[in-house]
């Protein structure tokens, strides 16, 4: 009769130990979760400039703007960045069209209502207010560009490359797994796009893309007004081309994976990487930190 008692005792001990272990694990998970909650941003002020999706300089005042996961931020050269109009929403795509004139896409902030994808939205007062223009609930443009009186967009919801003449109706040109694209400043039909397989180009407005031989693998690309094309590889290496992307020269490095890229009319190259915004005034050869929190 004694053997069954010892077995029961052992079972009870094992059960007790398991209960303690589970309790300890649960406590550790709870503490870790609480710690994560304390560090997780809940407002734009707490989050700061994080997850930058688009950069642009407003020609009206020369101020740099960053479209981020937590709102549109004004990034003055010598002051602290501030979220524009205290509007907290996810700007997945952002581009400056002209003085005080911006286009964007993304997702509404908490409590803002409406569809989960904003489609194309527009501001004509420096980001203070926004109006819905088209494709609300249908498009999530991760890359946007306004050039030649047209709006070009990469709809991540469908993988479509789309073009609009009036910001209301859209022409679906092609569907390729691109990460980013750039439009020639000279020809509305000439584009370059980055893919995992390499750089591709189009001469018919994005309807058909063909591989660009010998081009480096790049994640982001932007086309300056003087015709220089800048691209950044997944590891942060910066490349430049002066012949429409046919040949490339390695320049500098961001020393981190790129998040966003733009070039101004004066040739300054801005890039976001590793929680900082960097700037180059020598054609991408060297970069300095423009803003970091």
HELIX and SHEET records of a PDB file:
HELIX    1   1 UNK A    2  UNK A   39  1                                  38    
HELIX    2   2 UNK A   44  UNK A   47  1                                   4    
HELIX    3   3 UNK A   84  UNK A   86  5                                   3    
SHEET    1   A 4 UNK A  52  UNK A  57  0                                        
SHEET    2   A 4 UNK A  64  UNK A  68 -1                                        
SHEET    3   A 4 UNK A  71  UNK A  75 -1                                        
SHEET    4   A 4 UNK A  82  UNK A  83 -1                                        
SHEET    1   B 4 UNK A  90  UNK A  98  0                                        
SHEET    2   B 4 UNK A 101  UNK A 107 -1                                        
SHEET    3   B 4 UNK A 120  UNK A 123 -1                                        
SHEET    4   B 4 UNK A 131  UNK A 134 -1                                        
SHEET    1   C 4 UNK A 141  UNK A 147  0                                        
SHEET    2   C 4 UNK A 150  UNK A 155 -1                                        
SHEET    3   C 4 UNK A 160  UNK A 164 -1                                        
SHEET    4   C 4 UNK A 171  UNK A 175 -1                                        
SHEET    1   D 4 UNK A 178  UNK A 183  0                                        
SHEET    2   D 4 UNK A 191  UNK A 195 -1                                        
SHEET    3   D 4 UNK A 198  UNK A 202 -1                                        
SHEET    4   D 4 UNK A 210  UNK A 211 -1                                        
SHEET    1   E 4 UNK A 220  UNK A 223  0                                        
SHEET    2   E 4 UNK A 229  UNK A 232 -1                                        
SHEET    3   E 4 UNK A 237  UNK A 241 -1                                        
SHEET    4   E 4 UNK A 249  UNK A 253 -1                                        
SHEET    1   F 4 UNK A 258  UNK A 263  0                                        
SHEET    2   F 4 UNK A 269  UNK A 273 -1                                        
SHEET    3   F 4 UNK A 276  UNK A 280 -1                                        
SHEET    4   F 4 UNK A 288  UNK A 292 -1                                        
END                                                                             
